[in-house]
Amino acid sequence: MSVGSPIERIWPAPVTGALTDPQLTALYGRADHPHLRVNFVASADGAVTLDGYSAGLSGEPDKRVFGLLRMLCDGLLVAAGTLRHEGYRAVRLSAERRAWRRERGLAEFPTLVVVSGSLDLDPAQACFADAPVRPLVLTRSGAEAPTGLTEVADLLRYGDERVDLAAGLAELRRRGLGQVLCEGGPHLFGALTAADLVDELCLTVAPLLAGAGPGRITAGDGSVPRRLPLRHVLAAGDGTLMLRYARDPGDPPPAGAAPPA
């Protein structure tokens, strides 16, 4: 069934009528190979936040797809700064979505994976203290954990000066988290792009102009441009666009890029 503002597919093959949740789920789906999907929302003029938070850009259609993408993933990857700033709570799913996962042999809840080079994390934050599945923290070798963090999360140490994302992602896959969804922030997205680890970008474009000030959905050091073919375009009744870009599994990495883990 569909709720709220209807969502229709307008490209590549238009689908008349509102898409149901099962139809949306099938459009996004789970890859049959290890896969890193990135999900962001931006304004029509490219802003990643409104009044300092991404929530100001996210309407009902975006929230609907956001929830389905969480249902589809094994691991939910987020940078520590985004976790703190956006006030992440425990990653939980509705009874219906948990049942969908059980029917497919998946764990009831995805595992939260936090990337933090400094381990500036609060063990009492709900995303840790109230987590239905013990979270993982990707960090570097010399970072010192705050008191209580190891009681609520497992630390995975890769890299010395900075977190080695390729090695960390390989470890997640070794642990069975083959389908990873990254929700940001921009510096993590930039680092994943630089390491050529991004397989897919789901981008919601909100129908508004944020004006000058906010940054883009990606940040950090420059990297090699990468072609990412458009797979579908969805349009909601309120004017929101949802774009899905994904590369072919057999595509070779571009010259100068690090190979995928």
C-alpha positions as CSV (number, residue, x, y, z in Angstrom):
1,M,0.0,0.0,0.0
2,S,1.1,3.6,-0.4
3,V,0.6,6.5,2.0
4,G,0.9,10.2,2.0
5,S,2.2,11.9,-1.1
6,P,2.1,9.4,-4.0
7,I,5.3,8.3,-5.7
8,E,5.4,7.4,-9.4
9,R,8.2,6.2,-11.6
10,I,8.8,8.6,-14.5
11,W,12.1,7.1,-16.0
12,P,13.2,4.9,-17.6
13,A,9.8,3.3,-18.1
14,P,7.0,5.5,-16.7
15,V,4.6,3.6,-14.4
16,T,1.1,5.0,-14.2
17,G,-0.3,5.3,-10.7
18,A,1.2,5.4,-7.2
19,L,3.9,2.9,-6.3
20,T,3.2,0.6,-3.4
21,D,5.9,-0.2,-0.8
22,P,6.5,-3.6,-2.3
23,Q,7.0,-2.0,-5.7
24,L,9.4,0.6,-4.2
25,T,11.3,-2.2,-2.4
26,A,11.7,-4.1,-5.7
27,L,12.9,-1.0,-7.5
28,Y,15.7,-0.5,-4.9
29,G,16.2,-4.1,-3.9
30,R,19.3,-5.9,-2.5
31,A,22.3,-6.6,-4.7
32,D,23.4,-10.2,-5.2
33,H,27.0,-9.2,-4.4
34,P,28.7,-7.0,-1.7
35,H,27.3,-3.5,-2.2
36,L,27.7,0.0,-0.7
37,R,24.8,2.3,-1.2
38,V,24.9,6.0,-0.2
39,N,21.6,7.9,0.6
40,F,21.4,11.7,0.7
41,V,18.8,14.5,0.4
42,A,19.6,17.9,-1.0
43,S,17.8,21.0,-2.1
44,A,17.3,21.9,-5.8
45,D,20.3,24.2,-5.5
46,G,22.5,21.6,-3.9
47,A,22.4,22.3,-0.2
48,V,22.8,19.3,2.2
49,T,21.1,21.0,5.1
50,L,18.4,23.5,5.9
51,D,18.8,25.5,9.1
52,G,21.8,23.3,9.9
53,Y,20.0,19.9,9.7
54,S,19.2,17.5,6.8
55,A,15.8,16.9,8.4
56,G,14.6,20.3,7.1
57,L,15.0,19.0,3.5
58,S,13.2,15.6,4.1
59,G,9.5,15.4,3.4
60,E,7.2,12.4,3.7
61,P,8.2,10.8,0.3
62,D,11.9,10.9,1.3
63,K,11.2,9.5,4.7
64,R,9.3,6.7,3.2
65,V,12.2,5.7,0.9
66,F,14.6,6.3,3.7
67,G,12.8,3.7,5.9
68,L,12.7,1.2,3.0
69,L,16.5,1.5,2.4
70,R,17.1,0.8,6.1
71,M,15.0,-2.3,5.8
72,L,17.0,-3.5,2.9
73,C,20.5,-3.1,4.4
74,D,22.6,-5.3,6.6
75,G,24.7,-2.5,8.0
76,L,23.9,1.2,8.5
77,L,27.1,3.2,8.1
78,V,27.3,6.8,9.5
79,A,30.1,9.2,10.5
80,A,30.4,10.1,14.1
81,G,29.8,13.8,13.4
82,T,26.5,13.1,11.7
83,L,25.5,10.8,14.5
84,R,26.1,13.5,17.1
85,H,24.7,16.4,15.1
86,E,21.6,14.7,13.8
87,G,20.9,13.1,17.2
88,Y,20.7,9.5,16.0
89,R,18.5,7.2,18.0
90,A,18.5,3.4,18.1
91,V,18.0,1.8,14.6
92,R,14.6,0.2,14.9
93,L,12.1,-1.1,12.3
94,S,8.4,-1.6,12.3
95,A,7.0,-5.1,12.9
96,E,6.0,-5.3,9.3
97,R,9.6,-4.5,8.1
98,R,11.1,-6.9,10.7
99,A,8.8,-9.6,9.3
100,W,10.0,-8.9,5.8
101,R,13.6,-9.4,6.9
102,R,12.9,-12.6,8.8
103,E,11.1,-14.1,5.7
104,R,14.3,-13.5,3.8
105,G,16.7,-15.0,6.4
106,L,18.0,-11.6,7.5
107,A,18.5,-10.3,11.0
108,E,15.5,-8.4,12.3
109,F,17.5,-5.2,12.5
110,P,20.5,-3.8,10.6
111,T,23.7,-3.2,12.5
112,L,24.7,0.4,13.1
113,V,28.3,1.0,12.1
114,V,29.9,4.3,13.2
115,V,33.0,5.7,11.6
116,S,35.1,7.7,14.1
117,G,38.8,8.6,14.0
118,S,38.8,10.3,17.4
119,L,36.2,8.1,19.3
120,D,34.5,11.3,20.5
121,L,31.3,9.3,21.1
122,D,28.8,9.3,24.0
123,P,28.0,5.7,25.1
124,A,24.8,7.1,26.7
125,Q,23.4,8.3,23.3
126,A,20.3,6.3,22.4
127,C,21.8,4.8,19.2
128,F,24.2,2.9,21.5
129,A,22.4,2.6,24.8
130,D,19.1,1.5,23.3
131,A,20.4,-0.4,20.3
132,P,18.6,-3.7,19.5
133,V,21.8,-5.0,17.9
134,R,25.2,-4.2,19.3
135,P,26.8,-1.4,17.2
136,L,30.2,-1.5,15.6
137,V,32.6,1.4,15.5
138,L,35.3,1.7,12.8
139,T,38.2,3.6,14.2
140,R,42.0,3.9,13.9
141,S,44.7,2.1,15.9
142,G,45.7,5.0,18.2
143,A,42.2,6.3,19.2
144,E,41.4,6.2,22.9
145,A,37.9,5.0,23.7
146,P,35.8,7.0,26.3
147,T,34.7,5.2,29.4
148,G,31.8,2.9,28.8
149,L,32.0,2.8,25.0
150,T,33.3,-0.8,24.8
151,E,30.4,-1.9,27.0
152,V,27.8,-0.9,24.3
153,A,29.8,-1.3,21.0
154,D,32.5,-3.3,19.4
155,L,35.6,-1.4,18.2
156,L,37.2,-2.3,14.8
157,R,40.6,-0.7,14.4
158,Y,41.9,-0.2,10.9
159,G,44.5,2.4,9.9
160,D,46.9,4.6,11.8
161,E,46.6,8.3,10.9
162,R,43.0,7.9,9.6
163,V,40.4,5.1,9.4
164,D,41.1,2.7,6.6
165,L,37.7,2.5,5.1
166,A,38.5,-0.2,2.5
167,A,39.8,-2.5,5.2
168,G,36.9,-1.7,7.5
169,L,34.4,-2.4,4.8
170,A,36.1,-5.7,4.0
171,E,35.7,-6.6,7.7
172,L,32.0,-5.7,7.6
173,R,31.6,-8.1,4.7
174,R,33.5,-10.8,6.5
175,R,31.0,-10.4,9.3
176,G,28.1,-10.9,6.9
177,L,27.2,-7.2,6.4
178,G,27.3,-7.4,2.6
179,Q,24.7,-4.8,1.9
180,V,25.8,-1.5,3.5
181,L,23.8,1.7,3.5
182,C,25.7,5.0,4.2
183,E,23.8,8.0,5.5
184,G,26.7,10.4,5.6
185,G,27.9,12.8,6.3
186,P,29.6,14.7,3.5
187,H,33.2,14.0,4.6
188,L,32.5,10.3,4.9
189,F,30.9,10.3,1.4
190,G,33.9,12.1,0.0
191,A,36.3,9.6,1.6
192,L,34.4,6.6,0.3
193,T,34.3,8.2,-3.2
194,A,38.1,8.8,-3.0
195,A,38.6,5.2,-2.1
196,D,36.3,4.1,-5.0
197,L,34.1,2.2,-2.6
198,V,30.7,3.7,-3.6
199,D,28.5,1.4,-5.7
200,E,25.3,3.4,-5.6
201,L,23.9,6.8,-4.8
202,C,20.3,7.4,-3.9
203,L,19.7,11.2,-4.0
204,T,16.4,12.9,-3.1
205,V,16.1,16.4,-4.5
206,A,13.8,18.6,-2.4
207,P,11.7,21.2,-4.4
208,L,13.2,24.2,-2.7
209,L,16.1,26.7,-2.9
210,A,18.1,26.8,0.3
211,G,20.3,29.8,-0.8
212,A,23.9,30.4,-0.2
213,G,25.7,28.9,2.9
214,P,25.1,25.1,3.3
215,G,27.7,22.7,1.9
216,R,27.3,20.0,-0.7
217,I,26.5,16.3,0.0
218,T,30.2,15.5,-0.4
219,A,33.3,17.1,1.1
220,G,37.0,16.6,1.7
221,D,40.0,16.0,-0.6
222,G,39.5,16.0,-4.3
223,S,39.3,12.6,-6.1
224,V,39.1,11.0,-9.5
225,P,35.7,11.6,-11.2
226,R,33.7,8.5,-11.5
227,R,30.8,7.8,-13.9
228,L,27.7,6.6,-12.2
229,P,24.8,5.7,-14.5
230,L,21.3,6.8,-13.7
231,R,19.0,3.8,-13.0
232,H,15.6,5.4,-12.2
233,V,13.8,8.6,-11.5
234,L,10.8,8.7,-9.2
235,A,8.6,11.7,-8.6
236,A,6.4,12.4,-5.6
237,G,3.2,14.4,-5.7
238,D,4.8,17.2,-3.7
239,G,7.5,17.7,-6.4
240,T,10.2,15.7,-4.7
241,L,12.5,13.8,-7.1
242,M,14.2,10.5,-6.1
243,L,17.2,9.6,-8.2
244,R,19.1,6.3,-8.1
245,Y,22.6,6.0,-9.7
246,A,24.5,2.8,-9.6
247,R,27.5,1.4,-11.5
248,D,27.6,-2.0,-13.1
249,P,29.2,-4.7,-10.9
250,G,31.7,-5.5,-13.7
251,D,32.8,-1.9,-14.2
252,P,36.6,-1.6,-13.7
253,P,37.8,1.0,-11.3
254,P,38.9,4.3,-13.0
255,A,42.6,5.0,-13.5
256,G,44.3,6.0,-10.3
257,A,41.5,4.8,-8.0
258,A,41.9,2.3,-5.2
259,P,40.3,-1.1,-6.1
260,P,37.2,-2.1,-4.2
261,A,37.6,-4.1,-1.1
